[in-house]
Structure formats: C-alpha cells, structure tokens
Amino acid sequence: MRPNAPGTILDASALLALPRSIYARTLVDISIREGRPLVIPAASLYAAALAGADPDEFDTLDYTVTALSQTAIPGMLAIARTATGPIDWDLCQVAWEATTTGYPVLTDNPGPYAYLSVPIDLELI
C-alpha cells in the first residue's frame, strides 16, 4: 500500500480477488481504518459481477461506487483513443478515475494497463 496515497481505486480483478487475497483484504481494512477512500468505478463493479462477484458485498459505506456519467465520457474516450491496443470500457473508467484523482489502482491483472498511454500507478495483488 502506498503510505502517502490519499485513496485507492479497485478494478474488477481486485474485486474478484478480495475473497481469496489476504493482502488485498488487509489493504482494504487499513484504508477503512485510516479513513482513506476506496473507489469502485461502476464499470468495474459491473464487470466483476458478470464474472461472479456479489455486488452487494460492496454496498457499504466503506466503498464509494462512482457512476459512469456523461462527464466521464470525454476523458474515457481520450484514454481509449490513445491506447495502443484493445481495452474494455471498465478499464477506461478505472484509468479515467486514476488520472482524475491521482489514486493508485489495486489490480490482480496488470496486463491490460500496458495498452494505456497514460501513466497509472498500479498496486499489484
């Protein structure tokens, strides 16, 4: 965990890894205890739910689920258009949130981030 990070963004792979990763659960617990925001982009929650995660597990005051709104679309499009390979829309929202907030992204799947032309601070599970 980045000791100076004011918050953390969780991508779909992180949401899926939480039940089996002691490290990820510890990071989440420390963030909650220290009052650091845990941000879940709505697209990540959707992708994780499609892969089997229970969205109700993240419906608590400990997490902030950010909506996919029209204000995010221009930034997401800019990220998608400058990517060097195919990226899913949930990754676009995660990248947009990360560039907007400066928060690191907790992930269990860093591979797709290599296609991004914007620098993203990754925290690997």
Summary of the structure (lengths in Angstrom):
residues: 125
radius of gyration: 13.4
end to end distance: 10.0
largest distance: 38.3
contacts: 376
relative contact order: 0.23
helix: 47%
strand: 13%
